[in-house]
Amino acid sequence: MGRRLPIEVINQIKLRLDFDEYVPDIAVALGLSKTTVYKLQLNWDLWGRPYAPPSVKLGRPGLLLEY
């Protein structure tokens, strides 16, 4: 699993995507790969945030009853 980008870089990517700048230009300007920028763009479209929400369920299973 990769590292998360600093919030400053994420804000710059979001700002440039909002101004309809091309993804390869964003990647070159910020020193990232195009795949990273495309992945963040897809996450914003799907989830409204740069990284997907956690999908791990915490707590005890629902099959265990209180009584």
Rosetta blueprint (number, residue, H / E / L):
1 M L
2 G L
3 R L
4 R L
5 L L
6 P L
7 I H
8 E H
9 V H
10 I H
11 N H
12 Q H
13 I H
14 K H
15 L H
16 R H
17 L H
18 D H
19 F L
20 D L
21 E L
22 Y L
23 V H
24 P H
25 D H
26 I H
27 A H
28 V H
29 A H
30 L H
31 G L
32 L L
33 S L
34 K H
35 T H
36 T H
37 V H
38 Y H
39 K H
40 L H
41 Q H
42 L H
43 N H
44 W H
45 D H
46 L H
47 W H
48 G L
49 R L
50 P L
51 Y L
52 A L
53 P L
54 P L
55 S L
56 V L
57 K L
58 L L
59 G L
60 R L
61 P L
62 G L
63 L L
64 L L
65 L L
66 E L
67 Y L
